[in-house]
């Protein structure tokens, strides 16, 4: 049979962790065939990969790309991960997504989602509706989604600070069960974010039991990644043990000056749990800065009632004083990012109506205006009606390297693609940065291990059968890159610059990137485990 594509003479790094070897790789009917080097196979298109590495397409296990393709118009944002070799994105992370909800709550959730995802992206009752919307939008790479607990909670209770009643929790479990049955990849929580933070451990255990029945993981942004990170990790372990669900810790970090260095304790704890038989993994991005909503810098009660409640409180001087005091003094059970770092570490990444603030820290803006930093932040949130993104320079390099090197850690960008602003460079740079800086330049990882963290390990965790490896019969998702030159181009000043050294990307057997340039092919689909 004549092949559709033949990748000839490359160094095959197959995603299993096995030593690289020279081989030809064929593509036919959307599937792969591994051939001997210098095979006599014929193809409609032959790519010379001599001196290059051939790997499975990269799987970004942690994104917030739920809505960007549905907005349309911003090809630079949509294509950034594809140019970096990402052939599949997993969204619905940190408890946030675009489904599910009771039918009567869909309109209000859609309005709230427009703040969280940068425009009117829509909202759906279940995973099937979300998947159908994405299937109708041509895309270059694949997409899978978790069910976000915070979104699920708001879709039943609304964005309110109170416990769920037994009937409400039963409804949440039912909606979760339906979306998981339809093909969602697992359950995620963001226990520092409202309204997820309003839930107690028992609520999350009940939902994680539903995920466990489906054989799908519990994926968590811990309740605290700063001074109480070890306590928060133990809560996650308790949820996994009581529910029976596999545990995956999102973007594991020990952030803020009171937690620097604590990976020396959290990583041995995770390794010990694995040795005891607990199914636990994590992901990590290769940067010392995080990115999130500016509203997450405020105490959780400030967002009771959603964006409308937040805006009303920001307009009330007395409520502002309460927020200011909460940041200064702390609130039990709350990850206080500013209190653990300072306004000088919080830079504005996106403020659509105030672009002059982007790229500057809150402390810098306050100094220029001769004002208190909290008031500057509060005024900006009020003027933007809550739609402000930040970059928080909260970690140290030693901790990042330790997590990257952990054998159970895979790679996720935690990219938050929204039109405009200066997004974190991790959306465009994560995977080439791991291959260039941390693998080739620093020698923290060998090539086979680095590729496995981006491919086979990720596919195993999220049940993406036939992906993440280059073996006979696997799905034809590939990336061809130059190990000697691959590196990230994206910076905090120019966050969407494409990488160097990524030559060709194949998705579902079709070439979507050729010689570093995007083609017109749009073979991406919605994946289900």
C-alpha positions as semicolon CSV with decimal commas, in nm:
position;residue;x (nm);y (nm);z (nm)
1;X;0,000;0,000;0,000
2;X;0,129;0,343;-0,088
3;X;0,174;0,564;0,217
4;X;0,022;0,909;0,251
5;X;0,336;1,045;0,420
6;X;0,680;0,893;0,478
7;X;0,911;1,050;0,734
8;X;1,249;0,914;0,633
9;X;1,575;0,883;0,824
10;X;1,481;1,052;1,151
11;X;1,584;0,973;1,506
12;X;1,270;0,806;1,642
13;X;1,189;0,906;2,001
14;X;0,878;0,696;2,035
15;X;0,718;0,823;2,356
16;X;0,770;0,504;2,555
17;X;1,095;0,616;2,715
18;X;1,295;0,369;2,505
19;X;1,633;0,483;2,369
20;X;1,603;0,678;2,043
21;X;1,678;0,486;1,725
22;X;1,692;0,561;1,354
23;X;1,378;0,454;1,169
24;X;1,137;0,555;0,897
25;X;0,779;0,633;0,998
26;X;0,491;0,593;0,758
27;X;0,141;0,739;0,769
28;X;-0,153;0,573;0,597
29;X;-0,523;0,624;0,663
30;X;-0,455;0,828;0,975
31;X;-0,243;0,555;1,136
32;X;0,130;0,500;1,186
33;X;0,368;0,232;1,069
34;X;0,724;0,204;1,199
35;X;0,958;0,093;0,922
36;X;1,322;-0,004;0,911
37;X;1,569;0,271;0,835
38;X;1,609;0,333;0,462
39;X;1,299;0,125;0,382
40;X;1,187;0,097;0,022
41;X;0,835;0,224;0,102
42;X;0,675;0,476;-0,132
43;X;0,455;0,768;-0,035
44;X;0,258;1,054;-0,184
45;X;0,481;1,287;0,019
46;X;0,824;1,207;0,163
47;X;0,985;1,417;0,434
48;X;1,361;1,403;0,485
49;X;1,415;1,390;0,863
50;X;1,789;1,320;0,860
51;X;1,944;1,489;1,163
52;X;1,598;1,551;1,315
53;X;1,397;1,382;1,588
54;X;1,059;1,222;1,514
55;X;0,825;1,198;1,813
56;X;0,457;1,152;1,892
57;X;0,260;1,475;1,886
58;X;0,285;1,657;2,217
59;X;-0,014;1,637;2,454
60;X;-0,068;1,948;2,663
61;X;-0,235;1,806;2,973
62;X;-0,324;2,141;3,129
63;X;-0,482;2,420;2,927
64;X;-0,761;2,673;2,957
65;X;-0,827;2,669;2,583
66;X;-1,195;2,577;2,630
67;X;-1,322;2,875;2,435
68;X;-1,055;3,039;2,222
69;X;-1,132;2,841;1,904
70;X;-1,500;2,928;1,941
71;X;-1,429;3,301;1,943
72;X;-1,261;3,289;1,602
73;X;-1,054;3,564;1,449
74;X;-0,733;3,533;1,651
75;X;-0,527;3,281;1,456
76;X;-0,206;3,381;1,635
77;X;-0,342;3,255;1,966
78;X;-0,503;2,941;1,822
79;X;-0,201;2,837;1,621
80;X;0,064;2,903;1,889
81;X;0,056;2,556;2,047
82;X;0,034;2,386;1,707
83;X;0,354;2,558;1,594
84;X;0,514;2,422;1,913
85;X;0,420;2,064;1,826
86;X;0,109;2,027;2,043
87;X;-0,132;1,792;1,869
88;X;-0,379;1,756;2,159
89;X;-0,492;1,995;2,433
90;X;-0,675;1,899;2,751
91;X;-0,896;2,179;2,883
92;X;-1,151;2,206;3,163
93;X;-0,876;2,240;3,422
94;X;-0,870;2,410;3,763
95;X;-1,243;2,349;3,811
96;X;-1,335;2,580;3,526
97;X;-1,504;2,501;3,195
98;X;-1,795;2,565;2,961
99;X;-2,026;2,289;3,086
100;X;-2,230;2,151;3,266
101;X;-2,531;2,323;3,419
102;X;-2,899;2,284;3,476
103;X;-3,090;2,423;3,174
104;X;-3,230;2,718;3,369
105;X;-2,880;2,827;3,472
106;X;-2,720;2,814;3,127
107;X;-2,787;3,185;3,041
108;X;-2,626;3,316;3,360
109;X;-2,334;3,076;3,325
110;X;-2,283;3,188;2,966
111;X;-2,258;3,548;3,080
112;X;-2,009;3,454;3,351
113;X;-1,805;3,249;3,103
114;X;-1,764;3,553;2,881
115;X;-1,561;3,713;3,162
116;X;-1,356;3,403;3,230
117;X;-1,279;3,313;2,868
118;X;-1,247;3,652;2,700
119;X;-1,571;3,680;2,504
120;X;-1,906;3,518;2,434
121;X;-1,781;3,163;2,391
122;X;-2,113;2,998;2,477
123;X;-2,208;2,751;2,747
124;X;-2,362;2,401;2,741
125;X;-2,565;2,169;2,960
126;X;-2,322;1,881;2,914
127;X;-2,007;1,756;2,744
128;X;-2,200;1,647;2,434
129;X;-2,309;2,003;2,367
130;X;-1,959;2,138;2,422
131;X;-1,808;1,871;2,194
132;X;-2,061;1,942;1,918
133;X;-1,978;2,313;1,927
134;X;-1,606;2,240;1,889
135;X;-1,665;1,980;1,620
136;X;-1,832;2,251;1,414
137;X;-1,521;2,474;1,428
138;X;-1,229;2,364;1,207
139;X;-0,918;2,322;1,419
140;X;-0,564;2,208;1,349
141;X;-0,517;1,995;1,662
142;X;-0,731;1,784;1,893
143;X;-0,914;1,882;2,212
144;X;-1,025;1,685;2,518
145;X;-1,194;1,825;2,827
146;X;-1,230;1,757;3,197
147;X;-1,544;1,849;3,393
148;X;-1,472;2,153;3,609
149;X;-1,606;2,127;3,964
150;X;-1,643;2,502;4,013
151;X;-1,843;2,530;3,691
152;X;-2,051;2,226;3,788
153;X;-2,121;2,373;4,132
154;X;-2,225;2,710;3,992
155;X;-2,438;2,532;3,732
156;X;-2,647;2,381;4,013
157;X;-2,619;2,617;4,313
158;X;-2,507;2,936;4,148
159;X;-2,182;3,114;4,247
160;X;-2,269;3,123;4,617
161;X;-2,071;3,073;4,936
162;X;-2,263;2,799;5,113
163;X;-2,263;2,419;5,139
164;X;-2,453;2,218;4,882
165;X;-2,768;2,051;5,011
166;X;-2,790;1,672;4,973
167;X;-3,030;1,719;4,683
168;X;-2,798;1,967;4,512
169;X;-2,500;1,737;4,557
170;X;-2,699;1,451;4,406
171;X;-2,779;1,673;4,108
172;X;-2,413;1,764;4,071
173;X;-2,319;1,396;4,075
174;X;-2,582;1,323;3,810
175;X;-2,461;1,601;3,578
176;X;-2,102;1,487;3,625
177;X;-2,195;1,126;3,552
178;X;-2,368;1,229;3,230
179;X;-2,073;1,428;3,097
180;X;-1,824;1,156;3,189
181;X;-2,045;0,899;3,014
182;X;-2,047;1,124;2,706
183;X;-1,668;1,131;2,696
184;X;-1,528;1,397;2,931
185;X;-1,181;1,295;3,049
186;X;-1,211;1,335;3,426
187;X;-1,302;1,570;3,712
188;X;-1,101;1,883;3,790
189;X;-1,107;2,117;4,087
190;X;-0,963;2,462;4,147
191;X;-0,991;2,487;4,521
192;X;-0,840;2,834;4,544
193;X;-1,096;2,973;4,299
194;X;-1,454;3,069;4,365
195;X;-1,698;2,901;4,370
196;X;-1,489;2,581;4,401
197;X;-1,325;2,707;4,718
198;X;-1,667;2,721;4,886
199;X;-1,683;2,339;4,878
200;X;-1,563;2,123;5,163
201;X;-1,366;1,800;5,128
202;X;-1,673;1,577;5,159
203;X;-1,837;1,742;4,858
204;X;-1,532;1,681;4,642
205;X;-1,504;1,320;4,764
206;X;-1,863;1,252;4,655
207;X;-1,791;1,385;4,307
208;X;-1,455;1,210;4,279
209;X;-1,635;0,882;4,348
210;X;-1,830;0,938;4,027
211;X;-1,505;0,987;3,836
212;X;-1,365;0,671;3,997
213;X;-1,664;0,466;3,877
214;X;-1,577;0,576;3,525
215;X;-1,209;0,495;3,573
216;X;-1,119;0,861;3,519
217;X;-0,884;1,078;3,727
218;X;-0,940;1,344;3,989
219;X;-0,731;1,640;3,870
220;X;-0,674;1,919;4,121
221;X;-0,538;2,267;4,156
222;X;-0,468;2,233;4,528
223;X;-0,646;2,448;4,783
224;X;-0,314;2,612;4,860
225;X;0,014;2,605;4,666
226;X;0,186;2,847;4,901
227;X;0,242;2,840;5,278
228;X;-0,010;2,555;5,333
229;X;0,085;2,347;5,030
230;X;0,161;2,032;5,230
231;X;-0,173;2,049;5,409
232;X;-0,348;2,102;5,076
233;X;-0,167;1,805;4,924
234;X;-0,287;1,587;5,211
235;X;-0,646;1,695;5,140
236;X;-0,600;1,581;4,780
237;X;-0,461;1,247;4,898
238;X;-0,758;1,205;5,131
239;X;-0,998;1,272;4,842
240;X;-0,822;1,014;4,627
241;X;-0,817;0,750;4,900
242;X;-1,178;0,796;5,006
243;X;-1,312;0,813;4,650
244;X;-1,090;0,553;4,485
245;X;-1,004;0,793;4,201
246;X;-0,657;0,829;4,057
247;X;-0,501;1,159;4,165
248;X;-0,334;1,411;3,936
249;X;-0,191;1,730;4,088
250;X;-0,210;2,022;3,847
251;X;0,096;2,244;3,784
252;X;0,265;2,130;4,102
253;X;0,455;2,414;4,261
254;X;0,554;2,558;4,598
255;X;0,498;2,927;4,543
256;X;0,550;3,237;4,753
257;X;0,839;3,318;4,981
258;X;0,704;3,103;5,266
259;X;0,694;2,790;5,049
260;X;1,013;2,814;4,844
261;X;1,207;2,492;4,871
262;X;0,918;2,281;4,993
263;X;0,932;2,058;4,685
264;X;1,208;1,890;4,889
265;X;0,920;1,761;5,103
266;X;0,623;1,740;4,865
267;X;0,804;1,536;4,599
268;X;0,930;1,266;4,840
269;X;0,575;1,253;4,977
270;X;0,436;1,190;4,626
271;X;0,705;0,931;4,556
272;X;0,623;0,755;4,882
273;X;0,254;0,749;4,804
274;X;0,329;0,592;4,467
275;X;0,546;0,330;4,634
276;X;0,252;0,251;4,864
277;X;0,033;0,193;4,558
278;X;-0,156;0,521;4,526
279;X;-0,206;0,617;4,161
280;X;-0,078;0,976;4,172
281;X;0,092;1,194;3,910
282;X;0,138;1,564;3,846
283;X;0,215;1,812;3,573
284;X;0,441;2,117;3,558
285;X;0,526;2,412;3,336
286;X;0,888;2,529;3,295
287;X;0,857;2,883;3,431
288;X;0,887;3,055;3,770
289;X;0,582;3,274;3,703
290;X;0,215;3,178;3,720
291;X;-0,087;3,344;3,562
292;X;-0,446;3,382;3,676
293;X;-0,728;3,630;3,733
294;X;-0,662;3,943;3,939
295;X;-0,980;3,866;4,133
296;X;-0,805;3,558;4,275
297;X;-0,588;3,798;4,476
298;X;-0,894;3,888;4,684
299;X;-1,044;3,684;4,971
300;X;-1,299;3,424;4,856
301;X;-1,598;3,597;5,015
302;X;-1,540;3,896;4,785
303;X;-1,670;3,692;4,489
304;X;-1,977;3,546;4,661
305;X;-2,246;3,594;4,397
306;X;-2,008;3,584;4,103
307;X;-1,887;3,883;3,903
308;X;-2,190;4,092;3,995
309;X;-2,126;4,036;4,365
310;X;-1,757;4,119;4,325
311;X;-1,825;4,441;4,135
312;X;-2,077;4,555;4,395
313;X;-1,831;4,499;4,678
314;X;-1,549;4,675;4,494
315;X;-1,772;4,982;4,465
316;X;-1,833;4,984;4,843
317;X;-1,554;5,158;5,043
318;X;-1,635;4,956;5,354
319;X;-1,606;4,627;5,165
320;X;-1,278;4,743;5,017
321;X;-1,141;4,804;5,362
322;X;-1,242;4,450;5,461
323;X;-1,059;4,311;5,158
324;X;-0,751;4,519;5,232
325;X;-0,746;4,391;5,590
326;X;-0,794;4,031;5,475
327;X;-0,487;4,056;5,251
328;X;-0,283;4,213;5,530
329;X;-0,394;3,970;5,802
330;X;-0,489;3,656;5,607
331;X;-0,805;3,447;5,614
332;X;-0,807;3,091;5,752
333;X;-0,800;2,839;5,469
334;X;-0,726;3,096;5,197
335;X;-0,418;3,104;4,976
336;X;-0,319;3,469;5,009
337;X;-0,101;3,530;4,703
338;X;-0,027;3,896;4,774
339;X;0,037;3,827;5,140
340;X;0,281;3,553;5,039
341;X;0,462;3,774;4,790
342;X;0,362;4,135;4,735
343;X;0,207;4,361;4,473
344;X;0,552;4,408;4,318
345;X;0,531;4,047;4,194
346;X;0,187;4,089;4,031
347;X;0,199;4,219;3,671
348;X;-0,107;4,302;3,464
349;X;-0,134;4,068;3,165
350;X;-0,471;4,164;3,021
351;X;-0,700;4,460;3,088
352;X;-0,897;4,515;2,764
353;X;-1,010;4,871;2,845
354;X;-0,678;4,974;3,003
355;X;-0,402;4,836;2,779
356;X;-0,153;5,091;2,915
357;X;-0,142;4,889;3,238
358;X;-0,036;4,564;3,067
359;X;0,318;4,451;3,141
360;X;0,346;4,668;3,453
361;X;0,323;4,551;3,812
362;X;0,052;4,674;4,043
363;X;0,323;4,824;4,263
364;X;0,465;5,017;3,967
365;X;0,123;5,151;3,872
366;X;0,059;5,252;4,231
367;X;0,394;5,430;4,262
368;X;0,332;5,622;3,942
369;X;-0,005;5,737;4,074
370;X;0,102;5,791;4,434
371;X;-0,168;5,554;4,555
372;X;-0,212;5,240;4,761
373;X;-0,156;4,928;4,547
374;X;-0,474;4,761;4,667
375;X;-0,683;5,058;4,552
376;X;-0,515;5,052;4,212
377;X;-0,596;4,683;4,175
378;X;-0,952;4,729;4,301
379;X;-1,018;5,024;4,069
380;X;-0,887;4,829;3,771
381;X;-1,107;4,530;3,854
382;X;-1,408;4,755;3,896
383;X;-1,345;4,938;3,567
384;X;-1,295;4,610;3,381
385;X;-1,590;4,441;3,557
386;X;-1,362;4,166;3,684
387;X;-1,196;4,088;3,350
388;X;-0,828;4,133;3,442
389;X;-0,552;3,873;3,403
390;X;-0,220;3,884;3,585
391;X;0,120;3,718;3,586
392;X;0,251;3,632;3,932
393;X;0,627;3,592;3,971
394;X;0,598;3,363;4,269
395;X;0,834;3,065;4,230
396;X;1,206;2,986;4,230
397;X;1,400;2,790;3,971
398;X;1,520;2,511;4,200
399;X;1,161;2,407;4,274
400;X;1,067;2,411;3,907
401;X;1,362;2,189;3,819
402;X;1,284;1,940;4,094
403;X;0,927;1,893;3,971
404;X;1,035;1,870;3,607
405;X;1,278;1,592;3,697
406;X;1,023;1,386;3,894
407;X;0,959;1,064;3,699
408;X;0,580;1,090;3,742
409;X;0,560;1,455;3,627
410;X;0,429;1,534;3,280
411;X;0,419;1,863;3,094
412;X;0,128;2,107;3,082
413;X;0,140;2,469;2,974
414;X;-0,144;2,603;3,191
415;X;-0,193;2,837;2,897
416;X;-0,481;3,085;2,923
417;X;-0,543;3,204;2,566
418;X;-0,762;3,513;2,550
419;X;-0,766;3,778;2,275
420;X;-0,546;4,077;2,343
421;X;-0,310;4,161;2,625
422;X;0,024;4,004;2,707
423;X;-0,045;3,642;2,798
424;X;0,209;3,427;2,978
425;X;0,466;3,294;2,725
426;X;0,398;2,939;2,844
427;X;0,108;2,907;2,597
428;X;0,349;2,928;2,304
429;X;0,676;2,827;2,466
430;X;0,634;2,542;2,713
431;X;0,721;2,236;2,505
432;X;1,014;2,380;2,305
433;X;1,147;2,528;2,631
434;X;1,155;2,188;2,801
435;X;1,332;2,035;2,500
436;X;1,579;2,319;2,455
437;X;1,662;2,473;2,793
438;X;1,599;2,185;3,031
439;X;1,691;1,888;2,813
440;X;1,964;1,996;2,573
441;X;2,118;2,294;2,752
442;X;2,092;2,199;3,119
443;X;2,083;1,821;3,086
444;X;1,809;1,793;3,347
445;X;1,633;1,532;3,131
446;X;1,747;1,304;2,855
447;X;1,562;1,329;2,524
448;X;1,365;1,005;2,559
449;X;1,246;1,101;2,908
450;X;1,150;1,454;2,806
451;X;0,946;1,329;2,511
452;X;0,775;1,066;2,725
453;X;0,665;1,336;2,971
454;X;0,503;1,520;2,679
455;X;0,345;1,220;2,510
456;X;0,315;0,861;2,634
457;X;0,289;0,946;3,004
458;X;0,017;1,202;2,932
459;X;-0,181;0,966;2,709
460;X;-0,170;0,697;2,978
461;X;-0,293;0,928;3,251
462;X;-0,591;1,059;3,051
463;X;-0,687;0,738;2,874
464;X;-0,602;0,854;2,522
465;X;-0,551;0,509;2,373
466;X;-0,334;0,484;2,065
467;X;-0,184;0,828;2,121
468;X;0,140;0,951;2,272
469;X;0,348;0,674;2,115
470;X;0,490;0,594;1,772
471;X;0,404;0,228;1,722
472;X;0,232;0,037;1,445
473;X;-0,135;0,126;1,433
474;X;-0,118;0,432;1,658
475;X;-0,300;0,748;1,562
476;X;-0,092;0,952;1,320
477;X;-0,001;1,252;1,537
478;X;0,367;1,341;1,497
479;X;0,616;1,620;1,551
480;X;0,953;1,648;1,376
481;X;1,203;1,878;1,547
482;X;1,574;1,951;1,558
483;X;1,717;1,854;1,900
484;X;2,019;2,074;1,834
485;X;1,824;2,397;1,781
486;X;1,476;2,358;1,929
487;X;1,394;2,636;2,176
488;X;1,116;2,867;2,280
489;X;1,082;3,208;2,118
490;X;0,806;3,343;2,340
491;X;0,898;3,600;2,606
492;X;0,703;3,803;2,859
493;X;0,741;4,105;2,631
494;X;0,646;3,912;2,313
495;X;0,455;3,611;2,440
496;X;0,338;3,461;2,111
497;X;0,666;3,446;1,921
498;X;0,695;3,100;1,762
499;X;0,965;2,852;1,860
500;X;1,272;2,756;1,665
501;X;1,353;2,405;1,553
502;X;1,000;2,261;1,518
503;X;0,989;2,161;1,151
504;X;0,679;1,951;1,088
505;X;0,361;1,867;1,278
506;X;0,121;1,595;1,166
507;X;-0,231;1,561;1,308
508;X;-0,458;1,271;1,214
509;X;-0,225;1,190;0,926
510;X;-0,228;1,540;0,774
511;X;0,050;1,795;0,782
512;X;-0,062;2,101;0,980
513;X;0,285;2,259;1,013
514;X;0,543;2,238;0,736
515;X;0,890;2,392;0,779
516;X;0,765;2,585;1,080
517;X;0,466;2,738;0,901
518;X;0,101;2,651;0,954
519;X;-0,079;2,490;0,659
520;X;-0,449;2,510;0,578
521;X;-0,520;2,159;0,707
522;X;-0,774;2,139;0,992
523;X;-0,804;1,770;1,087
524;X;-0,840;1,819;1,463
525;X;-1,123;1,646;1,650
526;X;-1,272;1,629;1,999
527;X;-1,110;1,335;2,179
528;X;-1,276;1,106;2,430
529;X;-1,093;0,853;2,648
